Structure formats: structure tokens, C-alpha cells
Amino acid sequence: MVATRTELLDELTAGGLAARTLRGREVAVLFQVSERTVLEWSRRGRLPTVVGPRGIRSYPAEAVADLLRQAGEVAITG
């Protein structure tokens, strides 16, 4: 089950996600966009991607937080 946007934002602002990667669905929830949009951002270099051994993409939480800051979505410190 994917966490809600509020839960994910709370974790980001508290620094709880800094050491992990987020799944595409989690990033989509944070930005309120489709998973396809997240994939397109990745392909265009807007969002760094980590591809696991099984080819599954994930996104560094710190990079997602940076993108949220740039978009002015939330005031994330640290």
C-alpha cells in the first residue's frame, strides 16, 4: 500500500526518507501526477533514477525533495 501524500511529505520534512529511494508511485503521489509522468521526468533527466538488478526504477528521496523545493510545493528543510 502506498502512503498518502501527507504521510510522505511528513516523512520527507522529518528527514525520515533521506537514506532510501522512493518508488515511482510514491513520487507520483507526492507531485500529484501519473506514474507515466514520473517515468518521463526520469527519461529527460529531471529526476535521477536508480535501476535495480531486476530493472525496477526507484528515485532517491533527497532528489525528490530537491525537486519539490524547486517546484515550490513545500518548504522542506534539510
C-alpha positions as CSV (number, residue, x, y, z in Angstrom):
1,M,0.0,0.0,0.0
2,V,1.3,3.4,-0.9
3,A,1.4,6.1,1.8
4,T,-0.7,9.2,1.3
5,R,0.8,12.5,0.1
6,T,0.6,13.9,3.6
7,E,2.4,10.9,5.1
8,L,5.2,11.1,2.5
9,L,5.6,14.8,3.0
10,D,5.8,14.4,6.7
11,E,8.5,11.8,6.3
12,L,10.4,14.0,3.9
13,T,10.3,17.0,6.1
14,A,11.4,15.0,9.2
15,G,14.3,13.6,7.2
16,G,13.0,10.0,7.5
17,L,13.3,9.3,3.8
18,A,16.7,10.7,3.2
19,A,18.5,7.4,3.1
20,R,16.1,5.5,0.9
21,T,14.7,5.6,-2.5
22,L,11.1,6.1,-3.5
23,R,9.0,4.0,-5.9
24,G,7.5,5.7,-8.9
25,R,4.0,5.5,-7.4
26,E,5.2,7.3,-4.3
27,V,6.8,10.1,-6.4
28,A,3.6,10.4,-8.4
29,V,1.6,10.7,-5.2
30,L,3.9,13.5,-3.9
31,F,3.6,15.5,-7.1
32,Q,0.0,14.5,-7.8
33,V,0.9,13.3,-11.3
34,S,0.8,10.0,-13.1
35,E,3.5,7.3,-12.8
36,R,4.0,7.8,-16.5
37,T,4.9,11.5,-15.9
38,V,7.5,10.4,-13.3
39,L,9.0,8.0,-15.8
40,E,9.1,10.8,-18.4
41,W,10.9,13.1,-15.9
42,S,13.4,10.3,-15.4
43,R,14.0,9.8,-19.1
44,R,14.5,13.5,-19.6
45,G,17.0,13.8,-16.7
46,R,14.8,15.9,-14.5
47,L,14.8,13.2,-11.8
48,P,17.8,10.9,-11.1
49,T,16.9,7.2,-11.3
50,V,18.3,4.1,-9.6
51,V,17.7,1.0,-11.6
52,G,17.8,-2.2,-9.5
53,P,19.1,-5.6,-10.6
54,R,15.6,-6.6,-11.8
55,G,15.2,-3.4,-13.8
56,I,12.9,-1.8,-11.3
57,R,13.3,2.0,-11.1
58,S,13.4,4.0,-7.9
59,Y,14.2,7.6,-7.1
60,P,16.5,8.9,-4.4
61,A,14.4,10.6,-1.7
62,E,16.8,13.5,-1.5
63,A,16.5,14.2,-5.2
64,V,12.7,14.1,-4.9
65,A,12.8,16.6,-2.0
66,D,15.0,18.9,-4.1
67,L,12.6,18.8,-7.0
68,L,9.7,19.5,-4.6
69,R,11.6,22.5,-3.3
70,Q,12.3,23.8,-6.8
71,A,8.6,23.4,-7.7
72,G,7.7,25.4,-4.6
73,E,5.4,22.6,-3.5
74,V,6.5,22.6,0.1
75,A,9.1,24.1,2.3
76,I,11.4,21.2,3.1
77,T,14.4,21.9,5.2
78,G,17.4,19.7,5.2
